[in-house]
Amino acid sequence: MENVTAIFDIGKTNKKFFLFDADFQEVYREYTSIEPIEDEDGHPTENLEALQKWLKEVFNRILKEGTYTITAINFSTYGASLVHLDENGEVLTPLYNYTKPLSKDIIEDFFSKYGPEDEFAAATGSTNSGMLNSGMQLYWLKYTKPEIFKKIRYSLHLPQYISYIFTGVPISEYTSIGCHTAIWDYSKKDYHSWVYKEKLNTLFPAIVSTETSMNMNYNGKRIKIGVGIHDSSAALLPYVRSSKRKFILVSTGTWSISLNPFETRPLSEEEVKQDCINYMRINGKPVKSTRLFLGNEYSLQVQRLSEHFKVSEDYHKTIKFDPEIYLKIANNLKPIFTWKSLQNNNQINSAEIPYNTFEEAYHHLMIELVQLQVQNIEMAKGDNNIKKLYVDGGFSDNDTYIKLLSHYLKDMELHTTDSSLGSALGAAIAIADNKLNSKFLKKNYSLKKHVPFI
């Protein structure tokens, strides 16, 4: 029987299970989606009970079938989510969704004690983002639901809670602590002083390295069980381990996140104003990051264009980059799109689409969006001399996006990767002992190099 590493990769929409062989090749996969439930305020939230049931059912079934020998298991999940346990290890509250609105009073109260806001954001690498700052979830609980708060013995970030389901051992881990949580002080390399003042540090178990694993007897089998990893940090790991040169990784999807793991300075207040944040590498070092709601905006605008030109809603997927259309538009480019979900200084109010074809309007849209993407990448790059750029995720196979990006960033060497496995593979690598070589991305990620069009 083949030895494999099992990975649960928990997204908000899709819950995935993978098996990887010793060369990190996928040998098995299984997906499910779980309908959200509502918290006590009627806000949608993860159905933790159903999730736990699915995790155990899948894992026990694969073990029982005996087709593979599982030697290790690890977990990658979305962040900004805490599971609160009482002294008996029982879950105390719903998993509060990071999209849940946080009252203005709570935020104002917090910054009256621990501001100014820009200084705080620079220290913690976390802009004021409500419940997306998971530390604020605890602050909110403490002052709005004190009776429940008093019962909390441990607060675990979601990746560590999934690990806890399998081990019963509560721990904390760097990548979850460091992803826009507002609890970590990057210059002190410790919890921020507010965490100690509010005595929240007592709710967080001991911090261990992301590469930690526990050799445990699980259903009669010796299995190495990992401590979990935040999905963005997991997706970055294969690039960090296999690329010899400095790079920026642009991870695209609903959000487009530009990640620079080579910036050593803390964020400046100016960078914070531009919505720069920090993620964290598995060794506790910061990853300077910029965010753009690119995929969301793209979907909204493409829907508008499809309705305007009376084409099918999937028609945009057939469009290839046309240099002639580009030149025609670029020679006299004026912004024509009113963004629905992006903040932009050049915001204009135009209802007119001054084109006769979907193709032309689509190229104009992509030029405007890619120019914002370029600004985003340049901000993440800062003063670093970085010449390599990786793009993965949904836009990596959008021909127009890639051609325009390579055109506007001629001084950078652009590569796309097909990493639908990104965070799952990262979780497998985090728990493995083997080193990656420079051919890893080519072999496992369908690495492609792109040359700017003339």
C-alpha positions as CSV (number, residue, x, y, z in Angstrom):
1,M,0.0,0.0,0.0
2,E,1.2,3.5,-0.9
3,N,2.2,5.9,1.9
4,V,0.3,9.2,1.6
5,T,-0.2,12.5,3.4
6,A,-3.9,13.4,4.0
7,I,-4.9,17.1,3.8
8,F,-8.2,18.7,4.7
9,D,-8.5,22.1,2.9
10,I,-11.4,24.0,4.3
11,G,-12.7,26.9,2.3
12,K,-15.9,28.9,3.1
13,T,-17.6,27.4,0.1
14,N,-15.9,24.1,-0.7
15,K,-14.5,21.6,1.8
16,K,-11.8,19.4,0.2
17,F,-9.9,16.3,1.1
18,F,-6.7,15.3,-0.7
19,L,-4.2,12.5,-0.5
20,F,-0.6,13.3,-1.8
21,D,2.2,10.8,-2.4
22,A,5.8,11.3,-1.4
23,D,6.4,13.5,-4.5
24,F,3.4,15.7,-3.6
25,Q,1.4,14.4,-6.5
26,E,-2.3,14.2,-5.9
27,V,-3.6,10.6,-5.8
28,Y,-7.1,11.2,-4.5
29,R,-9.5,14.0,-3.9
30,E,-13.0,14.5,-2.5
31,Y,-15.1,17.7,-2.2
32,T,-18.3,18.7,-0.4
33,S,-20.1,21.9,0.5
34,I,-22.0,22.4,3.7
35,E,-25.0,24.7,3.9
36,P,-24.4,27.6,6.3
37,I,-26.5,27.9,9.4
38,E,-27.4,31.2,11.3
39,D,-25.9,32.6,14.5
40,E,-28.1,34.0,17.3
41,D,-28.4,37.3,15.3
42,G,-29.5,35.6,12.1
43,H,-26.1,36.1,10.4
44,P,-24.9,33.1,8.2
45,T,-22.1,31.0,9.8
46,E,-20.2,27.7,9.4
47,N,-22.1,24.6,10.5
48,L,-19.3,23.4,12.8
49,E,-21.2,20.2,13.8
50,A,-21.8,19.2,10.2
51,L,-18.2,20.0,9.4
52,Q,-16.8,17.9,12.2
53,K,-19.1,15.0,11.2
54,W,-17.8,15.2,7.6
55,L,-14.1,15.4,8.6
56,K,-14.4,12.3,10.8
57,E,-16.6,10.3,8.3
58,V,-14.2,10.9,5.4
59,F,-11.0,10.2,7.3
60,N,-12.3,7.1,9.0
61,R,-13.7,5.7,5.7
62,I,-10.4,6.2,3.9
63,L,-8.5,4.5,6.8
64,K,-10.9,1.6,6.8
65,E,-10.8,1.1,3.0
66,G,-7.1,0.4,3.4
67,T,-6.2,1.4,-0.2
68,Y,-3.6,3.8,1.1
69,T,-1.5,4.0,4.2
70,I,-1.9,7.5,5.7
71,T,1.3,8.4,7.5
72,A,0.4,12.1,8.1
73,I,-2.5,14.5,8.1
74,N,-2.6,18.3,8.2
75,F,-5.2,21.1,7.8
76,S,-5.5,24.3,5.8
77,T,-8.4,26.6,6.4
78,Y,-9.6,30.2,5.9
79,G,-8.6,32.6,8.7
80,A,-10.1,35.4,10.8
81,S,-12.3,32.8,12.6
82,L,-12.1,31.6,16.2
83,V,-13.7,28.6,17.9
84,H,-14.2,29.2,21.6
85,L,-14.1,26.1,23.9
86,D,-15.2,25.8,27.5
87,E,-13.2,23.9,30.2
88,N,-14.7,20.6,29.0
89,G,-13.5,21.2,25.4
90,E,-17.1,21.9,24.2
91,V,-17.8,24.6,21.6
92,L,-19.4,27.6,23.4
93,T,-20.5,29.9,20.5
94,P,-21.2,29.8,16.8
95,L,-18.2,30.3,14.6
96,Y,-18.8,34.0,14.1
97,N,-18.5,34.9,10.4
98,Y,-15.9,37.6,9.6
99,T,-18.5,39.3,7.4
100,K,-20.7,39.9,10.5
101,P,-20.9,43.7,11.1
102,L,-19.1,44.9,14.2
103,S,-20.9,47.8,16.0
104,K,-19.3,51.3,15.6
105,D,-19.4,51.7,19.4
106,I,-17.2,48.7,20.0
107,I,-14.6,49.9,17.5
108,E,-14.6,53.4,18.9
109,D,-14.3,52.1,22.4
110,F,-11.4,49.9,21.4
111,F,-9.4,52.7,19.7
112,S,-10.1,55.2,22.5
113,K,-8.1,52.8,24.7
114,Y,-5.5,51.5,22.2
115,G,-5.2,53.9,19.3
116,P,-4.3,56.0,17.4
117,E,-5.6,53.8,14.7
118,D,-2.8,54.2,12.2
119,E,-0.1,53.5,14.8
120,F,-2.0,50.4,16.0
121,A,-2.4,49.2,12.4
122,A,1.3,49.7,11.6
123,A,2.3,47.7,14.7
124,T,-0.1,44.8,14.2
125,G,-0.1,44.7,10.3
126,S,-3.9,44.9,10.6
127,T,-6.0,47.7,9.2
128,N,-9.3,48.3,11.0
129,S,-11.5,45.6,9.4
130,G,-14.1,44.8,12.0
131,M,-14.6,41.0,12.5
132,L,-11.8,40.3,9.9
133,N,-9.5,41.2,12.8
134,S,-10.2,38.1,14.8
135,G,-8.8,39.7,18.0
136,M,-11.8,42.1,17.8
137,Q,-14.1,39.2,17.9
138,L,-12.8,38.4,21.4
139,Y,-13.0,42.0,22.4
140,W,-16.6,42.2,21.2
141,L,-17.5,39.0,23.1
142,K,-15.9,40.2,26.3
143,Y,-18.0,43.4,26.3
144,T,-21.3,42.3,24.7
145,K,-21.6,38.8,25.9
146,P,-19.7,38.7,29.2
147,E,-21.5,35.7,30.6
148,I,-20.4,33.6,27.6
149,F,-16.9,35.2,27.6
150,K,-16.3,34.1,31.2
151,K,-16.8,30.4,30.2
152,I,-14.1,30.5,27.6
153,R,-11.1,28.3,28.4
154,Y,-9.4,28.3,25.0
155,S,-9.9,30.3,21.8
156,L,-8.5,28.5,18.8
157,H,-8.1,29.8,15.2
158,L,-10.0,27.5,12.8
159,P,-7.0,25.6,11.5
160,Q,-6.0,24.7,15.0
161,Y,-9.5,23.8,15.9
162,I,-9.7,21.3,13.0
163,S,-6.4,19.8,14.3
164,Y,-7.9,19.7,17.9
165,I,-10.8,17.6,16.6
166,F,-8.2,14.9,15.7
167,T,-5.7,15.3,18.6
168,G,-7.6,16.9,21.6
169,V,-4.5,19.1,22.1
170,P,-5.2,22.9,22.0
171,I,-2.3,24.9,20.5
172,S,-1.7,28.2,18.8
173,E,0.4,28.6,15.6
174,Y,2.1,31.6,13.9
175,T,0.4,31.9,10.5
176,S,-3.1,32.0,12.1
177,I,-2.0,34.5,14.7
178,G,-0.4,36.8,12.1
179,C,-3.1,37.1,9.5
180,H,-4.7,40.6,10.1
181,T,-5.8,39.5,13.5
182,A,-4.8,42.7,15.3
183,I,-3.3,40.6,18.2
184,W,0.4,40.4,17.1
185,D,3.0,43.1,17.4
186,Y,5.4,42.6,14.6
187,S,8.2,44.7,16.0
188,K,8.0,43.0,19.4
189,K,7.5,39.6,18.0
190,D,4.9,38.9,20.7
191,Y,1.2,39.6,21.4
192,H,0.4,43.3,21.3
193,S,0.2,44.9,24.7
194,W,-3.6,45.3,24.5
195,V,-3.9,41.5,24.4
196,Y,-2.2,41.4,27.8
197,K,-4.1,44.3,29.3
198,E,-7.4,42.6,28.4
199,K,-6.0,39.3,29.7
200,L,-6.8,37.6,26.4
201,N,-3.4,36.0,26.3
202,T,-4.7,33.5,28.9
203,L,-7.2,32.2,26.3
204,F,-4.6,31.4,23.7
205,P,-2.8,28.1,24.1
206,A,1.0,27.8,23.8
207,I,2.4,28.9,20.3
208,V,4.2,26.2,18.3
209,S,5.9,26.2,14.9
210,T,3.6,25.5,11.9
211,E,5.9,22.6,11.1
212,T,5.1,20.9,14.5
213,S,3.3,17.5,14.4
214,M,2.2,15.0,17.0
215,N,2.7,11.3,16.6
216,M,-0.5,9.8,17.8
217,N,-2.4,6.6,17.9
218,Y,-5.5,7.2,15.8
219,N,-8.0,4.3,15.6
220,G,-5.1,1.9,16.2
221,K,-2.8,3.5,13.6
222,R,0.3,5.6,14.2
223,I,-0.2,8.9,12.4
224,K,1.7,12.2,12.4
225,I,-1.0,14.9,12.9
226,G,-0.2,18.5,12.0
227,V,-1.3,21.7,13.8
228,G,-2.9,23.4,10.8
229,I,-2.0,26.4,8.7
230,H,-3.7,29.5,7.4
231,D,-4.6,29.1,3.8
232,S,-2.9,32.2,2.4
233,S,0.4,31.3,4.2
234,A,0.0,27.7,3.0
235,A,-0.4,28.8,-0.6
236,L,2.8,30.9,-0.4
237,L,4.9,28.1,1.1
238,P,5.7,26.0,-2.1
239,Y,7.0,29.2,-3.8
240,V,9.2,30.2,-0.8
241,R,10.6,26.7,-0.5
242,S,11.4,26.2,-4.3
243,S,12.2,29.7,-5.7
244,K,15.9,30.8,-5.4
245,R,15.1,34.4,-6.3
246,K,12.9,37.0,-4.6
247,F,9.4,37.2,-6.0
248,I,5.9,38.6,-5.6
249,L,3.0,36.2,-5.6
250,V,-0.3,37.5,-6.8
251,S,-3.0,35.1,-5.6
252,T,-6.2,35.8,-7.6
253,G,-9.8,35.0,-7.0
254,T,-12.6,37.0,-5.4
255,W,-9.8,38.9,-3.7
256,S,-6.5,39.5,-5.5
257,I,-3.7,39.4,-2.9
258,S,-0.2,40.5,-3.7
259,L,2.3,38.8,-1.3
260,N,5.8,40.0,-0.7
261,P,7.6,37.6,1.8
262,F,10.9,39.5,1.5
263,E,10.0,42.8,3.2
264,T,11.8,43.0,6.6
265,R,10.6,46.4,7.8
266,P,7.4,46.9,9.7
267,L,4.6,48.6,7.8
268,S,4.7,52.4,7.7
269,E,1.6,54.4,8.6
270,E,1.5,55.5,4.9
271,E,1.4,51.9,3.7
272,V,-1.4,51.2,6.2
273,K,-3.4,54.1,4.8
274,Q,-3.1,52.3,1.4
275,D,-4.6,49.2,3.0
276,C,-1.3,47.2,3.3
277,I,-1.5,44.4,5.8
278,N,0.7,41.6,7.0
279,Y,0.3,37.9,6.8
280,M,2.9,35.6,8.4
281,R,5.3,33.0,7.2
282,I,5.6,29.8,9.1
283,N,8.8,31.1,10.8
284,G,6.9,34.1,12.2
285,K,8.3,36.6,9.7
286,P,5.9,39.1,8.2
287,V,4.6,38.9,4.6
288,K,3.8,42.4,3.3
289,S,0.5,42.2,1.4
290,T,-1.9,44.4,-0.6
291,R,-5.5,43.5,-1.4
292,L,-7.8,44.3,-4.3
293,F,-11.4,43.1,-4.6
294,L,-10.6,42.2,-8.2
295,G,-12.6,39.1,-8.9
296,N,-15.7,40.5,-7.2
297,E,-15.5,43.7,-9.3
298,Y,-14.8,41.8,-12.4
299,S,-17.9,39.6,-11.9
300,L,-20.1,42.7,-11.4
301,Q,-18.8,44.6,-14.4
302,V,-18.9,41.6,-16.7
303,Q,-22.5,41.0,-15.8
304,R,-23.3,44.6,-16.7
305,L,-21.5,44.2,-20.1
306,S,-23.2,40.9,-20.8
307,E,-26.6,42.4,-20.3
308,H,-25.7,45.6,-22.3
309,F,-24.5,43.6,-25.3
310,K,-27.0,40.8,-24.9
311,V,-24.5,38.0,-24.8
312,S,-24.5,34.9,-22.6
313,E,-23.1,35.4,-19.1
314,D,-20.2,33.0,-19.9
315,Y,-19.2,34.8,-23.1
316,H,-16.4,36.7,-21.4
317,K,-14.6,33.3,-20.9
318,T,-14.1,33.0,-24.6
319,I,-12.3,36.4,-25.1
320,K,-8.6,36.3,-26.0
321,F,-6.4,39.3,-25.9
322,D,-6.4,41.4,-29.2
323,P,-3.4,43.7,-29.6
324,E,-5.3,45.8,-32.2
325,I,-8.2,46.5,-29.9
326,Y,-5.7,47.3,-27.1
327,L,-3.8,49.9,-29.2
328,K,-7.1,51.5,-30.4
329,I,-8.2,51.9,-26.8
330,A,-4.9,52.6,-25.1
331,N,-4.0,55.6,-27.4
332,N,-6.9,57.6,-26.0
333,L,-7.7,56.0,-22.7
334,K,-10.2,57.6,-20.4
335,P,-11.8,55.8,-17.4
336,I,-15.4,54.8,-18.2
337,F,-16.2,52.4,-15.4
338,T,-17.8,53.2,-12.1
339,W,-16.5,50.7,-9.6
340,K,-19.1,49.0,-7.4
341,S,-16.8,47.4,-4.9
342,L,-13.4,49.1,-5.4
343,Q,-12.1,52.3,-3.8
344,N,-10.3,54.3,-6.4
345,N,-9.3,58.0,-6.6
346,N,-10.2,58.2,-10.3
347,Q,-13.8,57.3,-9.6
348,I,-16.0,58.6,-12.3
349,N,-19.8,58.5,-12.8
350,S,-20.4,57.3,-16.3
351,A,-23.4,55.2,-17.4
352,E,-22.3,55.2,-21.0
353,I,-20.4,52.4,-22.7
354,P,-18.9,54.1,-25.8
355,Y,-18.3,50.8,-27.7
356,N,-20.2,48.8,-30.3
357,T,-18.9,45.4,-29.3
358,F,-18.5,43.4,-26.1
359,E,-14.8,42.7,-27.1
360,E,-13.9,46.4,-27.1
361,A,-15.7,47.2,-23.9
362,Y,-14.2,44.1,-22.2
363,H,-10.6,45.1,-23.2
364,H,-11.3,48.6,-21.8
365,L,-12.5,47.0,-18.5
366,M,-9.4,44.8,-18.3
367,I,-7.0,47.7,-19.0
368,E,-8.6,49.7,-16.1
369,L,-8.6,46.7,-13.7
370,V,-5.0,45.6,-14.6
371,Q,-3.8,49.1,-14.0
372,L,-5.2,48.9,-10.5
373,Q,-3.6,45.5,-10.1
374,V,-0.2,46.9,-11.2
375,Q,-0.4,49.7,-8.5
376,N,-1.3,47.0,-6.0
377,I,1.8,44.9,-7.0
378,E,4.1,48.0,-6.9
379,M,2.9,48.8,-3.4
380,A,3.6,45.3,-2.2
381,K,7.0,45.4,-3.8
382,G,8.0,48.8,-2.2
383,D,11.7,49.5,-2.4
384,N,12.7,45.8,-2.8
385,N,14.5,44.9,-6.0
386,I,12.2,42.1,-7.0
387,K,12.1,41.0,-10.7
388,K,10.0,37.8,-10.5
389,L,6.2,37.7,-10.4
390,Y,4.0,34.6,-10.0
391,V,0.3,34.7,-10.6
392,D,-2.0,31.9,-9.5
393,G,-5.7,31.4,-9.0
394,G,-8.7,32.3,-11.1
395,F,-7.0,35.0,-13.3
396,S,-3.9,32.9,-14.1
397,D,-5.7,31.6,-17.2
398,N,-7.4,34.9,-18.2
399,D,-5.5,35.6,-21.4
400,T,-6.3,39.4,-21.4
401,Y,-5.3,39.9,-17.8
402,I,-2.0,38.1,-18.2
403,K,-1.0,39.8,-21.5
404,L,-1.8,43.2,-20.0
405,L,0.0,42.5,-16.8
406,S,3.2,41.4,-18.6
407,H,2.9,44.5,-20.8
408,Y,2.6,47.0,-17.9
409,L,5.3,45.2,-15.8
410,K,7.9,44.6,-18.5
411,D,10.7,44.8,-15.9
412,M,9.4,41.7,-14.1
413,E,9.6,38.1,-15.3
414,L,6.0,36.9,-15.2
415,H,5.1,33.3,-14.6
416,T,1.6,31.7,-14.1
417,T,1.0,28.6,-12.1
418,D,-1.9,26.3,-12.0
419,S,-2.3,25.8,-8.3
420,S,-5.8,24.8,-7.6
421,L,-4.1,22.7,-5.0
422,G,-2.2,25.7,-3.6
423,S,-3.1,25.8,0.1
424,A,-3.6,22.0,0.3
425,L,-0.1,21.4,-1.1
426,G,1.3,24.0,1.2
427,A,-0.2,22.2,4.2
428,A,1.4,18.9,3.0
429,I,4.8,20.6,2.6
430,A,4.6,22.1,6.0
431,I,4.3,18.7,7.7
432,A,6.8,16.9,5.4
433,D,10.5,16.5,6.0
434,N,11.6,16.5,2.4
435,K,13.2,19.6,0.7
436,L,11.8,21.1,-2.5
437,N,14.1,21.8,-5.5
438,S,13.9,24.5,-8.2
439,K,12.0,22.2,-10.6
440,F,9.1,21.7,-8.1
441,L,6.9,24.4,-9.5
442,K,7.4,23.3,-13.1
443,K,6.6,19.7,-12.2
444,N,3.7,20.3,-9.8
445,Y,2.2,23.6,-10.8
446,S,2.3,23.7,-14.6
447,L,4.7,26.7,-14.4
448,K,4.5,28.9,-17.6
449,K,6.6,31.9,-18.5
450,H,5.0,34.9,-20.3
451,V,6.7,37.3,-22.6
452,P,5.3,40.9,-23.1
453,F,3.6,41.4,-26.5
454,I,5.3,43.7,-28.9
